[in-house]
Amino acid sequence: MNLGPNGLGAPDGSGGYDVAVAGFGPVGATAALTLARAGLRVVVLERETRPSEDPSESRASTFHPPTLEILDELGVAGRLHEVGLVSDTFQYRDRSEGVVAHFDLASIAGDTRFPYRLQSEQRNLVKIIEAELQALPNVTMATGAEVTAVKPGDDEVTLSAGPGTTVRARWVIAADGARSAIRQSLGIDFDGITYPEHFLVVSTTEDFASLIPGIATVNYISDPVEWLVLLKTPLHWRALFPIPPSEEAAATALRPEETQRRLQAIVPLPRPYEVAHSRIYRVHQRVADRFRAGRVLLAGDAAHINNPLGGMGMNSGIHDAAAAAEAILAAERGDAGPLERYEETRRAVAHDYVRVVTHRNWEILKEEDAGERARQHEHMSAVAADPARARDHLLRTSMLAEARRVNGEAG
Ligand SMILES: Cc1cc2nc3c(=O)[nH]c(=O)nc-3n(C[C@H](O)[C@H](O)[C@H](O)COP(=O)(O)OP(=O)(O)OC[C@H]3O[C@@H](n4cnc5c(N)ncnc54)[C@H](O)[C@@H]3O)c2cc1C
């Protein structure tokens, strides 16, 4: 649907919506469905005319257990499983030494009904939720609607969404991604770092499970020269490599001979690897100074971005979406508590947990000092060998411990 020149009024003729969700990525989609299911009048404003079908745009593929619990409550986890791959083990490996530690998420079967990671492309979730929203009469999907500015008021917020087009809503969820126009319009700082190297993601149809016996479906492979992450998605194996921090290296990394060199260094083949697609990403660790300005709540990449090592960006964004929706629903019922806690709680998760854990993962993978590498390997293999420590590690890396802590539940 395209917006007309005179703004987008709610279907009841009041002119305003209960909630405007800016951005229809996995975070905005989750927020919109949660709020619409609760009966609020929701308008979704998405800049693109269609969700991306570009297979090389393969960012998040890992859904962690607490995220699956949220999506299950929304009734969409079943369909996500149909287009996903259950991944119940992961390994820390070393390029030259092989397996350092092997973890089996069966150890947390008593802690969650989803004791595994579900590997599925983030666009699958967006498509599943889009189909759900189409069946709800209280949702307006506006595509090709780029939010450019936000004007917060005491009782409602006005969004500019294209030339001469405004949308009014009592609440706004800004899920408009890392370059969030809403965050910028509100003048909220987004401090942090940009990693020196680019990250190259290559998807291949070759089956590493048959090339490397015993390999898990998710593998963090450390190396002082070129670490990598190797994981299986439903259709491909995907390798993530760091590209040295020079513009020239980034420019050449996508060349077929460079991609082949990197893949052949994992396991040499007598023929070229079949490459389905490849793409380069710039990676950052940034957290917004504020996650809320009155009736506007920031969620997902609009509020925080981090490196993908550990698969936590989209997951924590979906947790934001659930918390933001709950805060709005509680406020509508007259309970302002969750709204008042939203910023502090979600910002602490992004700043003190996701940012710290993912950055540490990067440091471990690329460690150059031989003594320190040996200590890390010894530590991880001791953790994996001790059932209680292994369970603690799995609760932390699966984001369950953090989700339970935030929700005030026992770990
Ligand atoms: C290589 C890589 C691998 C990753 N792997 C994982 C992983 O396995 N697990 C994980 O949890 N995370 C992962 N991430 C991070 C994850 O991709 C992001 O955290 C996630 O996409 C954030 O979702 P979002 O909905 O907040 O933002 P986005 O997915 O960026 O969606 C934002 C939406 O807003 C729209 N939009 C933007 N501006 C406007 C505007 N002004 N007006 C209206 N609409 C607008 C966009 O078109 C888009 O549809 C990975 C990232 C990278 C780079």
Ligand as a Chemical Component Dictionary entry (heavy atoms), coordinates in Angstrom:
data_LIG
# 
_chem_comp.id                   LIG 
_chem_comp.type                 NON-POLYMER 
_chem_comp.pdbx_formal_charge   0 
_chem_comp.three_letter_code    LIG 
# 
loop_
_chem_comp_atom.comp_id 
_chem_comp_atom.atom_id 
_chem_comp_atom.alt_atom_id 
_chem_comp_atom.type_symbol 
_chem_comp_atom.charge 
_chem_comp_atom.model_Cartn_x 
_chem_comp_atom.model_Cartn_y 
_chem_comp_atom.model_Cartn_z 
_chem_comp_atom.pdbx_ordinal 
LIG C1  C1  C 0 26.680 -11.021 8.822  1  
LIG C2  C2  C 0 25.649 -10.855 9.902  2  
LIG C3  C3  C 0 25.139 -11.985 10.538 3  
LIG C4  C4  C 0 24.202 -11.845 11.557 4  
LIG N1  N1  N 0 23.757 -12.967 12.185 5  
LIG C5  C5  C 0 22.919 -12.847 13.233 6  
LIG C6  C6  C 0 22.419 -14.026 13.910 7  
LIG O1  O1  O 0 22.696 -15.166 13.525 8  
LIG N2  N2  N 0 21.594 -13.841 14.975 9  
LIG C7  C7  C 0 21.241 -12.590 15.396 10 
LIG O2  O2  O 0 20.522 -12.489 16.400 11 
LIG N3  N3  N 0 21.633 -11.475 14.746 12 
LIG C8  C8  C 0 22.459 -11.573 13.680 13 
LIG N4  N4  N 0 22.839 -10.452 12.993 14 
LIG C9  C9  C 0 22.243 -9.147  13.334 15 
LIG C10 C10 C 0 20.834 -9.009  12.735 16 
LIG O3  O3  O 0 20.890 -9.156  11.333 17 
LIG C11 C11 C 0 20.208 -7.671  13.105 18 
LIG O4  O4  O 0 20.383 -7.448  14.480 19 
LIG C12 C12 C 0 18.721 -7.644  12.742 20 
LIG O5  O5  O 0 18.521 -7.583  11.350 21 
LIG C13 C13 C 0 18.021 -6.438  13.394 22 
LIG O6  O6  O 0 16.665 -6.444  13.037 23 
LIG P1  P1  P 0 15.868 -5.068  12.960 24 
LIG O7  O7  O 0 14.462 -5.460  12.607 25 
LIG O8  O8  O 0 16.111 -4.256  14.170 26 
LIG O9  O9  O 0 16.552 -4.246  11.783 27 
LIG P2  P2  P 0 16.611 -4.587  10.192 28 
LIG O10 O10 O 0 16.627 -6.061  9.977  29 
LIG O11 O11 O 0 17.709 -3.780  9.679  30 
LIG O12 O12 O 0 15.204 -4.039  9.685  31 
LIG C14 C14 C 0 14.933 -2.655  9.645  32 
LIG C15 C15 C 0 13.747 -2.435  8.702  33 
LIG O13 O13 O 0 13.423 -1.034  8.717  34 
LIG C16 C16 C 0 13.297 -0.558  7.389  35 
LIG N5  N5  N 0 13.642 0.862   7.430  36 
LIG C17 C17 C 0 14.868 1.415   7.543  37 
LIG N6  N6  N 0 14.780 2.766   7.594  38 
LIG C18 C18 C 0 13.466 3.051   7.528  39 
LIG C19 C19 C 0 12.730 4.276   7.557  40 
LIG N7  N7  N 0 13.356 5.442   7.670  41 
LIG N8  N8  N 0 11.380 4.211   7.466  42 
LIG C20 C20 C 0 10.727 3.027   7.348  43 
LIG N9  N9  N 0 11.373 1.835   7.323  44 
LIG C21 C21 C 0 12.729 1.848   7.429  45 
LIG C22 C22 C 0 14.258 -1.412  6.582  46 
LIG O14 O14 O 0 13.893 -1.431  5.213  47 
LIG C23 C23 C 0 14.080 -2.782  7.258  48 
LIG O15 O15 O 0 13.009 -3.498  6.686  49 
LIG C24 C24 C 0 23.757 -10.556 11.957 50 
LIG C25 C25 C 0 24.250 -9.417  11.295 51 
LIG C26 C26 C 0 25.186 -9.560  10.285 52 
LIG C27 C27 C 0 25.707 -8.340  9.590  53 
# 
loop_
_chem_comp_bond.comp_id 
_chem_comp_bond.atom_id_1 
_chem_comp_bond.atom_id_2 
_chem_comp_bond.value_order 
_chem_comp_bond.pdbx_ordinal 
LIG C1  C2  SING 1  
LIG C2  C3  SING 2  
LIG C2  C26 DOUB 3  
LIG C3  C4  DOUB 4  
LIG C4  N1  SING 5  
LIG C4  C24 SING 6  
LIG N1  C5  DOUB 7  
LIG C5  C6  SING 8  
LIG C5  C8  SING 9  
LIG C6  O1  DOUB 10 
LIG C6  N2  SING 11 
LIG N2  C7  SING 12 
LIG C7  O2  DOUB 13 
LIG C7  N3  SING 14 
LIG N3  C8  DOUB 15 
LIG C8  N4  SING 16 
LIG N4  C9  SING 17 
LIG N4  C24 SING 18 
LIG C9  C10 SING 19 
LIG C10 O3  SING 20 
LIG C10 C11 SING 21 
LIG C11 O4  SING 22 
LIG C11 C12 SING 23 
LIG C12 O5  SING 24 
LIG C12 C13 SING 25 
LIG C13 O6  SING 26 
LIG O6  P1  SING 27 
LIG P1  O7  DOUB 28 
LIG P1  O8  SING 29 
LIG P1  O9  SING 30 
LIG O9  P2  SING 31 
LIG P2  O10 DOUB 32 
LIG P2  O11 SING 33 
LIG P2  O12 SING 34 
LIG O12 C14 SING 35 
LIG C14 C15 SING 36 
LIG C15 O13 SING 37 
LIG C15 C23 SING 38 
LIG O13 C16 SING 39 
LIG C16 N5  SING 40 
LIG C16 C22 SING 41 
LIG N5  C17 SING 42 
LIG N5  C21 SING 43 
LIG C17 N6  DOUB 44 
LIG N6  C18 SING 45 
LIG C18 C19 SING 46 
LIG C18 C21 DOUB 47 
LIG C19 N7  SING 48 
LIG C19 N8  DOUB 49 
LIG N8  C20 SING 50 
LIG C20 N9  DOUB 51 
LIG N9  C21 SING 52 
LIG C22 O14 SING 53 
LIG C22 C23 SING 54 
LIG C23 O15 SING 55 
LIG C24 C25 DOUB 56 
LIG C25 C26 SING 57 
LIG C26 C27 SING 58 
# 
